[in-house]
Amino acid sequence: MNNRWILHAAFLLCFSTTALSINYEQLQLQQRTNLRKCQKLLEQLNGKINLTYRTDFKIPMEMTEKMQKSHSAFAIQEMLQNVFLVFRNNFSSTGWNETLVERLLDELHQQTVFLKKILEEKQEERLTWETSSTALHLKSYYWRVQRYLKLMKYNSYAWMVVRAEIFRNFFIIRRLTRNFQK
């Protein structure tokens, strides 16, 4: 009789771990699809480029290195949330089509919500990620991007520099998404 309960407990334990594990293949597919949509929308946001406005925001080097799958997912979530916040700023001086920006914001929001939902069960790993130096460096990086826009009074040239930087972000997100492969 005890053996049956042990077998039952072992079955439940195996089932719950499988049920609670993240489907990284689904996450990778979702990220690739949504990232492609965001890149196409970003490409449509045109403007004039003035090279004197260029700056190096110094993206953390850790973002280009191999990470754990869960940390990659948290990094992507952090990046998408911050890109969303950047584009919520005053972009009126750019002459960009507001509908395109709204669609971009919608895509970014959907991705962030999707990731948040998937990562809810990883609270212990989230805490490890949030207190890591990589997460802190990433927050500082986006603070520099926001500060740059503010210092440049959100002018169209500064926005084009930020737009180019966001393209770099999308390539980094794509590279981080590859960490989900087995």
JOHUFEN-V754253 format. One record per residue. N is the residue number from 1. PSI is psi in radians with two decimals (NA if undefined). NEAR is the number of other ideal C-beta (glycine too) atoms within 10 Angstrom. D_FIRST is the distance of its C-alpha to the first C-alpha in Angstrom with 2 decimals. Layout:
BEGIN
n: [N N]
psi: [PSI PSI]
near: [NEAR NEAR]
d_first: [D_FIRST D_FIRST]
END
This chain:
BEGIN
n: [1 2 3 4 5 6 7 8 9 10 11 12 13 14 15 16 17 18 19 20 21 22 23 24 25 26 27 28 29 30 31 32 33 34 35 36 37 38 39 40 41 42 43 44 45 46 47 48 49 50 51 52 53 54 55 56 57 58 59 60 61 62 63 64 65 66 67 68 69 70 71 72 73 74 75 76 77 78 79 80 81 82 83 84 85 86 87 88 89 90 91 92 93 94 95 96 97 98 99 100 101 102 103 104 105 106 107 108 109 110 111 112 113 114 115 116 117 118 119 120 121 122 123 124 125 126 127 128 129 130 131 132 133 134 135 136 137 138 139 140 141 142 143 144 145 146 147 148 149 150 151 152 153 154 155 156 157 158 159 160 161 162 163 164 165 166 167 168 169 170 171 172 173 174 175 176 177 178 179 180 181 182]
psi: [-0.76 -0.63 -0.63 -0.71 -0.66 -0.77 -0.74 -0.78 -0.73 -0.72 -0.81 -0.71 -0.81 -0.76 -0.76 -0.65 -0.69 -0.74 -0.56 -0.14 2.64 2.39 1.59 -0.49 -0.77 -0.73 -0.75 -0.79 -0.80 -0.78 -0.76 -0.81 -0.89 -0.62 -0.70 -0.76 -0.77 -0.73 -0.70 -0.70 -0.72 -0.65 -0.53 -0.20 1.60 2.91 3.05 2.51 2.30 1.92 -0.34 -0.27 -0.14 2.57 2.78 1.97 -0.13 1.21 2.41 2.34 -0.48 -0.43 -0.32 -0.03 2.89 2.35 2.93 2.70 -0.85 -0.68 -0.62 -0.75 -0.74 -0.65 -0.76 -0.76 -0.79 -0.76 -0.80 -0.71 -0.74 -0.64 -0.71 -0.83 -0.64 -0.82 -0.17 -0.18 3.12 1.70 0.19 -0.48 -0.13 -0.44 0.20 2.61 2.05 -0.55 -0.69 -0.75 -0.72 -0.69 -0.70 -0.81 -0.69 -0.78 -0.78 -0.73 -0.78 -0.74 -0.75 -0.76 -0.75 -0.83 -0.74 -0.75 -0.79 -0.64 0.00 -0.68 -0.15 0.82 -0.68 -0.74 -0.57 -0.77 -0.74 -0.76 -0.86 -0.47 0.03 2.72 -0.55 -0.80 -0.72 -0.71 -0.66 -0.73 -0.71 -0.69 -0.86 -0.49 -0.69 -0.68 -0.82 -0.76 -0.70 -0.85 -0.75 -0.78 -0.60 0.15 0.63 0.57 2.85 -0.58 -0.76 -0.68 -0.63 -0.62 -0.78 -0.68 -0.78 -0.67 -0.65 -0.61 -0.77 -0.72 -0.75 -0.63 -0.65 -0.72 -0.72 -0.75 -0.72 -0.61 -0.54 -0.40 -0.29 -0.21 2.61 NA]
near: [5 6 7 8 9 10 10 10 10 10 10 10 10 10 10 10 9 8 8 9 10 16 11 19 11 12 20 18 13 17 24 15 12 19 20 13 17 25 17 13 19 20 11 12 19 13 14 9 13 13 7 5 16 12 14 7 17 10 19 18 9 16 21 12 10 11 18 13 17 18 21 24 27 25 24 25 20 21 24 27 17 21 25 17 14 20 20 12 14 11 19 11 15 22 12 19 13 10 8 16 19 12 16 23 17 14 22 25 14 15 25 20 12 17 21 12 9 17 19 9 13 18 9 9 17 18 10 15 23 12 9 16 9 18 19 12 15 21 14 12 20 19 12 16 22 15 11 16 19 12 10 17 9 16 14 18 18 20 24 19 21 25 20 12 20 20 14 12 23 17 12 17 23 15 14 23 20 12 18 20 9 5]
d_first: [0.00 3.80 5.36 5.27 6.76 8.90 10.02 10.82 12.67 14.44 15.52 16.90 18.61 20.24 21.26 22.75 24.69 26.06 26.93 28.63 30.55 34.17 35.43 38.37 39.76 40.14 41.61 44.05 45.21 45.70 47.61 49.87 50.78 51.53 53.29 55.57 56.46 57.27 59.42 61.38 62.01 63.06 65.46 67.21 68.04 71.40 73.95 76.59 75.71 77.72 76.85 78.19 75.16 72.66 70.41 67.46 64.56 62.76 59.32 56.88 56.67 52.89 52.72 54.03 51.50 48.02 45.31 41.55 40.48 39.51 42.74 44.72 43.28 44.16 47.59 48.24 47.27 49.62 52.40 52.16 52.19 55.25 57.06 56.50 58.04 60.97 61.84 61.65 64.68 68.26 68.89 71.82 74.41 72.95 74.11 70.67 69.61 67.47 65.42 64.42 63.44 61.41 59.60 58.91 57.60 55.39 53.91 53.32 51.69 49.37 48.30 47.71 45.62 43.56 42.93 42.19 39.56 37.87 38.10 36.85 33.39 34.99 36.26 35.72 37.55 40.19 40.94 41.34 43.63 45.70 46.48 47.34 50.97 50.79 49.98 52.77 55.21 54.38 55.09 58.38 59.30 59.00 60.86 63.70 63.75 63.97 66.62 68.65 68.79 69.80 72.48 73.85 73.92 71.66 74.54 74.07 74.62 71.90 69.55 70.26 69.37 66.08 65.47 65.88 63.49 60.86 61.25 60.39 57.33 56.20 56.58 54.49 51.81 51.88 51.47 48.55 46.93 47.05 44.57 41.93 42.27 39.74]
END
